[in-house]
Amino acid sequence: MTRGRKKWKTGFANGYGAPALPPDHMADDMARLRYPARTNWLIEQAVSADISSDVIHVLKRLPDHEFMNPDEVMQSVAEVHHLAG
């Protein structure tokens, strides 16, 4: 039997029900993508551009939306993190 906190499968990055903080480099990565773009297209671009899986994981948590620029993406990331945290 394992002591301590049990890690549940929640779909969140840290496994305990709260999403992981977005990586520090995410804003720079978002600046590399083309806009305007819907969420799914941002994910496809990120995969094609070999952007790290931690950033892609954060993008997958965003609602379907058309983003006009990287700042809108980062604002949405902050809102999703705040609401889930």
One Martini backbone bead per residue (centre of mass of N, CA, C, O) as a GRO file, in nm:
protein
   85
    1MET     BB    1   0.098   0.036   0.021
    2THR     BB    2   0.045   0.370  -0.031
    3ARG     BB    3   0.162   0.662   0.079
    4GLY     BB    4  -0.025   0.931   0.071
    5ARG     BB    5  -0.097   1.071  -0.216
    6LYS     BB    6  -0.323   1.011  -0.458
    7LYS     BB    7  -0.316   0.960  -0.803
    8TRP     BB    8  -0.540   1.093  -1.018
    9LYS     BB    9  -0.733   1.072  -1.299
   10THR     BB   10  -0.823   1.402  -1.455
   11GLY     BB   11  -0.667   1.559  -1.708
   12PHE     BB   12  -0.453   1.684  -1.551
   13ALA     BB   13  -0.123   1.752  -1.531
   14ASN     BB   14  -0.092   1.687  -1.202
   15GLY     BB   15  -0.341   1.477  -1.106
   16TYR     BB   16  -0.516   1.677  -0.875
   17GLY     BB   17  -0.727   1.893  -1.043
   18ALA     BB   18  -0.501   2.089  -1.146
   19PRO     BB   19  -0.355   2.286  -1.351
   20ALA     BB   20  -0.090   2.357  -1.500
   21LEU     BB   21   0.130   2.573  -1.548
   22PRO     BB   22   0.239   2.765  -1.771
   23PRO     BB   23   0.494   2.798  -1.952
   24ASP     BB   24   0.728   3.044  -1.986
   25HIS     BB   25   0.754   2.994  -2.319
   26MET     BB   26   0.465   3.028  -2.444
   27ALA     BB   27   0.460   3.316  -2.564
   28ASP     BB   28   0.685   3.264  -2.769
   29ASP     BB   29   0.543   3.030  -2.913
   30MET     BB   30   0.286   3.193  -3.002
   31ALA     BB   31   0.451   3.395  -3.189
   32ARG     BB   32   0.508   3.158  -3.415
   33LEU     BB   33   0.222   3.182  -3.497
   34ARG     BB   34  -0.075   3.199  -3.682
   35TYR     BB   35  -0.296   3.474  -3.755
   36PRO     BB   36  -0.575   3.376  -3.731
   37ALA     BB   37  -0.695   3.119  -3.482
   38ARG     BB   38  -0.800   2.832  -3.395
   39THR     BB   39  -0.743   2.603  -3.166
   40ASN     BB   40  -0.683   2.360  -3.356
   41TRP     BB   41  -0.474   2.516  -3.530
   42LEU     BB   42  -0.275   2.573  -3.307
   43ILE     BB   43  -0.210   2.281  -3.249
   44GLU     BB   44  -0.109   2.204  -3.530
   45GLN     BB   45   0.118   2.413  -3.539
   46ALA     BB   46   0.270   2.320  -3.285
   47VAL     BB   47   0.338   2.041  -3.388
   48SER     BB   48   0.487   2.133  -3.652
   49ALA     BB   49   0.691   2.325  -3.465
   50ASP     BB   50   0.791   2.163  -3.210
   51ILE     BB   51   0.633   2.213  -2.968
   52SER     BB   52   0.591   2.150  -2.665
   53SER     BB   53   0.385   1.939  -2.484
   54ASP     BB   54   0.305   2.142  -2.259
   55VAL     BB   55   0.175   2.346  -2.452
   56ILE     BB   56  -0.026   2.158  -2.592
   57HIS     BB   57  -0.181   2.087  -2.337
   58VAL     BB   58  -0.286   2.373  -2.287
   59LEU     BB   59  -0.433   2.413  -2.559
   60LYS     BB   60  -0.640   2.170  -2.513
   61ARG     BB   61  -0.794   2.345  -2.274
   62LEU     BB   62  -0.914   2.526  -2.470
   63PRO     BB   63  -1.146   2.685  -2.614
   64ASP     BB   64  -1.333   2.739  -2.875
   65HIS     BB   65  -1.150   2.979  -3.070
   66GLU     BB   66  -1.071   3.295  -3.209
   67PHE     BB   67  -0.750   3.405  -3.249
   68MET     BB   68  -0.564   3.710  -3.317
   69ASN     BB   69  -0.337   3.659  -3.086
   70PRO     BB   70  -0.117   3.582  -2.837
   71ASP     BB   71  -0.259   3.743  -2.610
   72GLU     BB   72  -0.530   3.590  -2.624
   73VAL     BB   73  -0.418   3.319  -2.545
   74MET     BB   74  -0.298   3.401  -2.267
   75GLN     BB   75  -0.565   3.494  -2.148
   76SER     BB   76  -0.709   3.221  -2.169
   77VAL     BB   77  -0.511   3.063  -1.999
   78ALA     BB   78  -0.556   3.226  -1.739
   79GLU     BB   79  -0.860   3.168  -1.715
   80VAL     BB   80  -0.849   2.861  -1.703
   81HIS     BB   81  -0.667   2.845  -1.456
   82HIS     BB   82  -0.844   3.008  -1.259
   83LEU     BB   83  -1.110   2.835  -1.279
   84ALA     BB   84  -0.959   2.553  -1.199
   85GLY     BB   85  -0.795   2.654  -0.923
   0.00000   0.00000   0.00000
